[in-house]
Amino acid sequence: MILYPAIDLKDGHAVRLYKGEMDQATVFNENPAAQALEFVNAGCEWLHLVDLNGAFAGEPVNAAPVEEILKQCKIPAQLGGGIRDMATIERWLSKGLQRVILGTVAVENPELVREAARAFPGHVAVGIDARKGMVATKGWATETNVTATDLAKSFEDAGVAAIIYTDINRDGAMKGPNVEETAALARAVSIPVIASGGVSSLDDLRNLKNCGAALNGAISGRALYDGAIDLAEALAVLKG
């Protein structure tokens, strides 16, 4: 399993939100590229980037810090937030991003996901963010009547590289991930699933790892910044 350290970008800074609320943001580093390099130097193999402002605006807002991270860091990175058309997908991939994460458009324009996955094999992931099993879009501000499992299954034949599944009510809350729902989703599809939301201890990582091969990795943010998870130990747990 891969550990994806999260760098959530708001107003140019690396922050963490509490349960997805933009007005409950804690700034952890005013220099996101420096934060990314810390993760790289510690041995991380991937970076997980989120343009929080972009998720609400529907277009990239924190492009400058993302580009600086891509320039300075020589490991693959995935980015979500405000990526809702083919031109934006092409632009980010041309700048060296390894993987775009499509969330809102996966609900509103699923054909774009399919088109992008065909055009850029291995470089398109679907972000599924859910409250109580129901998908939320547009920076988690809009509730839908689509279940996370149904949405994931709808892309079974699309060729997407991964599904990033976030339990919104666990995100930033340090209460542990929703292992049961994450495992159920991973078993329901053949697409690799990455767990997100609430990972706050080494035991959380062990529990996710025990879900089996269908789970590709886990994203952690606040716990790494707060020191609740030692990064070196976390990498060892997931590789062991």
Steps between C-alpha positions, in 0.01 A plus 500: 500500500607854423488784752381821335585802719238769442572863419172689494536847351295800611599858416849379404568324831508136608201452732272237643125536531270350762232283333539697177400837647692783331455729801666240722843500337828466688810629319785254540751646256502828311742345249333194342804412287721488810241274664496274196880473506484394866278211398728410208813508715328278758457228237146551368443367149190706412339834587127566528412862419161671530411847373229581758418842356487342156247240615258780586587726206477223241839591355863496618573770759820379671686428176818686603578291812410178315737590217775579749450162666519324162816693417680418825384145571608204291236252612155456342212716622124486462277808513130561553287812530352706218601269215183489294589514130736335253715810455578515872579128508737535204665808652575335832633180347722703265650673806617170645208399718475121505128470573195726495215429739152562360230535765208729425507422126488128577141565608404786270686400183613136521572490127785747558657250740473228238640725227792607719577144609510392134721794401737471797516135615624466857478872572136545602352419841147548629450674833194375687419704808207383710298576811321194639560320173354775276725694261562872555641731231626858445738508793265271698243780509239326283333175607387255229271196501777282354662233718877471505487134395268565204723783377811284530337211314396732217868548411591133516564482125635856454867430554550736795823450693355522850209608718574731791228439758454762772262471791434871553388466861833338587718750311724703727311374806775262622233238577632224276397404145177326408672167445178305451359717221841542337553125495149442365561745217837344419336156481217629280726612213815383327641856489772563761362702793689757707360571847467856625356670806576448866829306484645598836715214631725214398221263601271673247757427231532138613121459492483641148787280386309198626223583251708320237643562157199696373610792716783678319592748768402746771505879516597673822521869575432646844648201686832549322504873569397459865755223556232245591652276232876467463563508127792257500301248706196543276704428188644191667155374603360527149806347334536216751 
